[in-house]
Amino acid sequence: MTNQHPALVKGHVAVITGAASGIGLATAKAFAHMGLCVVLVDLEGDRLASATAEVAALSASGETDVVAIGTDVSKLDELEALERAVIQRFGRVHVLMNNAGIQPGSTLFGPQANWENVLGVNLMAVINGTRTFGPGMVAHKDPALIINTGSKQGITTPPGDPAYNVSKAGVKAFTEALQHELRNTPDCNVTAHLLIPGFVFTGLTANGRTEKPAGAWTPEETVDFMLQSLVAGDFYILCPDNEVNRALDEKRIAWAAGDIIENRPPLSRWHPDFSERFKIHLCEK
């Protein structure tokens, strides 16, 4: 097994949404260091400009191979304009990372705008980004990757932020369907992957904190794990953190599936009648 995915080679082109901070920025830096041409996509502004300067400083070709394109990914016409601009500049795309995400918080009967904004950025931008860039990536025949950032909340769907859970559950279902489509497309060299971060200290999760909690990973640790998982060919890139290892994640995911299999109430992990059974489940080998 090589230590680098064949799509992640010098001169190839990567497009990363949500690239002005967090996992997106850490990925852009890693790709630039590897010699890829990097397109940082985020809302226009100082954060994007600053991030692009940081990434360009790590690239052997500097600003020649690292560009920023301000884009509201929730708008299909802007994604289509982004794709045209990237193709005009670089000719083809080898890596698409649909990573942009927001989390303003939501309640079942709360503000409509929160639901629309979260679903627009976290779900529809992934769908529309893939549908916009994907056909060209399949057509050029080079090894290529589509990486969609999901969440454990889209799998175990804990109470507290239903719009976010729905968006990330949708990303999971869409990316699974995407990989099935790609693997059944003749002569296709594109693969899809679902990035499932653990607790990562980013602007999205900081909640006013300025220092990384001990339990959290850095974005850089998450990207390192992602790169190793891509080399291994993993579809589900289930990231641990300093609090939760894979074994605990597996037990939580298995319990969530068990709600259907055993006909328990939904979200039984948080149901008073099942809380003790869940604790016993965590202790079972």
Protein Blocks (a to p, Z undefined) as FASTA:
>chain_A
ZZbdfklcghiacddehklgcjllmmmmmmmmnopacdddddedjklmmmmmmmmmmpmn
lmmlgccddddfkbmklmmmmmmmmmmmnopafbdcdfbccdebpafklcfklmmmmmmm
mmmmmmmmmmmmmmmmmmnopacdddddddfklmnopahilmlmmmmmmmmmmmmmmmmm
mmmgghiabdcddddddddddfklnnopabdcfkbccfklmmmmmmmmmmnopablcddd
fkbcfklmmmmmmmmmmmmmnopaehklmgmklmmmmmmmmmpZZ
